[in-house]
Amino acid sequence: MSVIEKPKLAFWSDAEELECVSFLPEAPNVMTFCFQSVSGALFSYDPGQFLTLELPVPGGPLYRTYTISSSPSRPTSLTVTVKAQAGSVGTRWMLDHLRPGMRIRAKGPAGSFSLVNHPANKYLFISAGSGITPMMSMTTYLYDAGRDPDIVFVNCARRPSEIIFRERLEHSASRINGISLKWVVEEEDSYKPWTGYLGTFNQLMLGLMAQDYLEREVFCCGPEPFMQAVREVLVGLGYDMERYHQESFHAPTIDVEDVPDDVVPDEESKAVIAFTASGITANCTQTDTVLAAARTAGLVIPSGCSMGICGTCKVRKTQGQVHMVHNGGITDDDIEEGYTNSK
Ligand SMILES: Cc1cc2nc3c(=O)[nH]c(=O)nc-3n(C[C@H](O)[C@H](O)[C@H](O)COP(=O)(O)OP(=O)(O)OC[C@H]3O[C@@H](n4cnc5c(N)ncnc54)[C@H](O)[C@@H]3O)c2cc1C
């Protein structure tokens, strides 16, 4: 579809491939990829939700989950902003090979980390690194609504040159009063003056950034140690953690006390699992995941994050008992319909 064509008023569903239409380098090893639907269908999602992309890397597809960094208020295209860490396979493939004209499959949108689920008058968005993506989507969404929002937007990066979306956010903040940007960097760039915060996010900084932090709904996203530091700051200041929401891009550290004790799978107990679509039956133990049992039996169940967040690996249970532990990657409706996470 050409950008000047009037879009059809149908909404995209993940049955249709996405076409990459452009890409933009944002920071070192960070790129934004823009997609449109091939049919011209519009995109509908909650700001802050994610997609899982099927990346055709050599040797078989890899599934990787990325927050949609664009806003549903601009529904003719959709962007993801990806950061490749050292040793990355999937994201690195995107940086090196995904180019305009290529089509890829995607699952979603999914996820509940969105201000639409926690409406408030005042927000405090705190992010680090690529954790800025859901905050970008939510800020654009509020900006596009045309009313002056009340957002204190905190982003932490190693150095100023690594802050993702800095210019775009500064441009938005220059046009309305209600976006207050607070950059925190660990070190300055050589030969460039820096007027933002220097160091790591702490209680003192929060007090200076938003004196009314107790009145704000907090959304936080970044590496787990960062989010833990933010939680400790907030708890230490007496913040009501019912109003704190976070999205993890990586497996959460499991606290033994958090593991439900209603069912305790036994490593010694044998179980049998039948995969109805392929007709294959396999032996496993109670502690094996459905995904692991499928892999051992030579079957491929598409899977992404391996931690129950993205929901790529959900399969329908036709019979029997499966003990499911997930991190939001499966909805109550999915569970009602008989789906279970296979990770
Ligand atoms: C809800 C959600 C939203 C997300 N949103 C974003 C987003 O907006 N932007 C973004 O950039 N990311 C996002 N992520 C993270 C993203 O999904 C990927 O997990 C991340 O980019 C890593 O994937 P990769 O392909 O880059 O690296 P991978 O190839 O998966 O590698 C990850 C790390 O593991 C190591 N590794 C790889 N293979 C092996 C191996 N065989 N043995 C040992 N170590 C290995 C590598 O050194 C690397 O450091 C999100 C994740 C979730 C769950």
The ligand as a Gaussian input file, in Angstrom:
#p B3LYP/6-31G(d) Opt

LIG

0 1
 C        6.878000      -7.966000      27.004000
 C        8.239000      -7.742000      26.377000
 C        8.476000      -6.572000      25.683000
 C        9.741000      -6.342000      25.114000
 N        9.955000      -5.177000      24.432000
 C       11.166000      -4.938000      23.888000
 C       11.415000      -3.727000      23.169000
 O       10.527000      -2.864000      23.012000
 N       12.648000      -3.539000      22.648000
 C       13.669000      -4.471000      22.794000
 O       14.774000      -4.253000      22.292000
 N       13.449000      -5.632000      23.474000
 C       12.235000      -5.882000      24.011000
 N       12.015000      -7.053000      24.695000
 C       13.125000      -8.023000      24.814000
 C       13.184000      -8.897000      23.546000
 O       12.019000      -9.683000      23.465000
 C       14.330000      -9.889000      23.569000
 O       14.265000     -10.695000      24.704000
 C       15.672000      -9.235000      23.615000
 O       15.743000      -8.279000      22.579000
 C       16.745000     -10.294000      23.456000
 O       16.564000     -10.978000      22.246000
 P       17.733000     -11.027000      21.163000
 O       17.245000     -11.767000      19.989000
 O       18.276000      -9.656000      20.980000
 O       18.858000     -11.792000      21.923000
 P       18.991000     -13.355000      22.075000
 O       19.527000     -13.916000      20.831000
 O       17.756000     -13.929000      22.631000
 O       20.092000     -13.356000      23.188000
 C       19.839000     -12.750000      24.454000
 C       21.070000     -12.879000      25.291000
 O       21.256000     -14.232000      25.565000
 C       22.529000     -14.610000      25.177000
 N       22.375000     -15.874000      24.426000
 C       21.818000     -16.049000      23.210000
 N       21.844000     -17.347000      22.856000
 C       22.449000     -17.989000      23.870000
 C       22.779000     -19.346000      24.121000
 N       22.491000     -20.314000      23.238000
 N       23.387000     -19.647000      25.287000
 C       23.685000     -18.701000      26.182000
 N       23.394000     -17.409000      25.997000
 C       22.798000     -17.057000      24.875000
 C       23.110000     -13.557000      24.270000
 O       24.466000     -13.319000      24.600000
 C       22.292000     -12.343000      24.572000
 O       22.949000     -11.484000      25.451000
 C       10.775000      -7.318000      25.241000
 C       10.495000      -8.499000      25.935000
 C        9.269000      -8.718000      26.487000
 C        9.008000     -10.000000      27.216000

